[in-house]
């Protein structure tokens, strides 16, 4: 294709209108949102997943601390969740790792 003789204004119009090829039309169909996808609440920037189970997340972190069985793991759990019922269990396990009660 000999580009130098083409009208620059015409080239811009062709590029803007999407007539330059099938790239614009194929991209729009590939990126289309499925009709079954729910709409996001205004101002959220996208579809938000449902909130997670906070209690399960805390229990999972406790299980991980027990797996690690280290002073640092128990101290981290206790510092994050000092009022949680599992914090007293973590304190007992921490005392065991340290070899004596902390009080």
Secondary structure, DSSP 8 states (H G I E B T S, - for coil): ---TTS-HHHHHHHHHHTTT-SHHHHHHHHS---TTS----TTSSS-------HHHHHHHHHHHHHHHT-HHHHHHHHHH-TTSHHHHHHHHHHHHHHTS---
